[in-house]
Amino acid sequence: MDRLRNLLGIEFPVLQGGMAWVATAKLAAAVSAAGGLGIIGAGHAPAEWVRQEIRKARSITSKPFGVNVMLMSPCASEVMQVVVEERVPVVTTGAGSPGPFIEALKSVGCKVIPVVASVALAKRLERMGADAVVAEGLESGGHIGEISTMALVPQVVDAVNIPVIAAGGIADGRGIAAALMLGASGVQLGTRFICAIECEAHKAYKDAVVGAGDRDAIVCGLSTGHPVRSLKNQLTREYLQLEKQGASEEELERLGVGRLRLAFEQGDVRNGSLMAGQSAGLVKEIIPAREIIISMVKETERLMGRRIWTN
Ligand code: TUI
């Protein structure tokens, strides 16, 4: 557990997921200021937007933070370049393999933490020099793999020697304690942080997460090979209907364009893409990031029967 905290220079081994649109500098800085690792989500954004967010985060906190680079984005290479130029301390990646970028990132001291959904990719990236991996189970929101957190995390822990961060379905101290029991050195949470006060998502998006029950975070896009979990609404109904009718990948992709922005900016909870994980059913309130982190850490320590990170 201390290995990850020392690697990243953080107080608590709690990472905030690098959610496209949702994870802005304001949220990331609040999480880092509270002792976790905040992460700016680059998503499909242009590199210069990411540069401005990096500088904004630095203006709010002197603590370390990260940038998540979504490798399916056409801007991914340019975003990596900005991350290197700005000497961001930590990079996480999603939806692909960051292999070609690892050397450049490491040459400026950036810690590289790919998000993986399989043992094979975790092993490959360890060989290529990754500093840690996030093992993300299918309970997560957004783009997901095929293996549950409970089964994936211990298999990745057995397969690699670098620290493993568990993600998917974790939203409180019980989830963190369970992840530690599985051998994880830390956790990453996305959905819970959508409902941080500092998160700039529209209030209606946050309210939808708070209002969600256990069966509301569903998967669309299985037929495209890029499954995405989001809250059930008019958009997911239309999408699943099209999928059932055998629509082409292009047609389905067209339906999805601009939908995250619609949810984040307009709060359109009917037609927007409300990406969220299965832990949405555990999220009950909108509170400051610091309160989220401190309450979870205290709950974890209570369950473990000892002080681990606080004094
Ligand atoms: O990346 C994520 N979650 C995401 S990315 C995203 S942005 C988006 N926007 C609109 C439509 C679709 C996506 C939203 N949520 N999580 C990390 C993650 N990476 N989960 C699974 C993977 C993954 C999957 C396959 C990583 C690598 C991989 O294969 C790479 C290879 O080369 O084998």
Residues whose N, C-alpha, C, O or C-beta is under 5 A from the ligand:
A	BS01	TUI	A20 M70 T93 G94 A95 G96 S97 V115 V116 A117 E136 G141 G142 H143 I144 G145
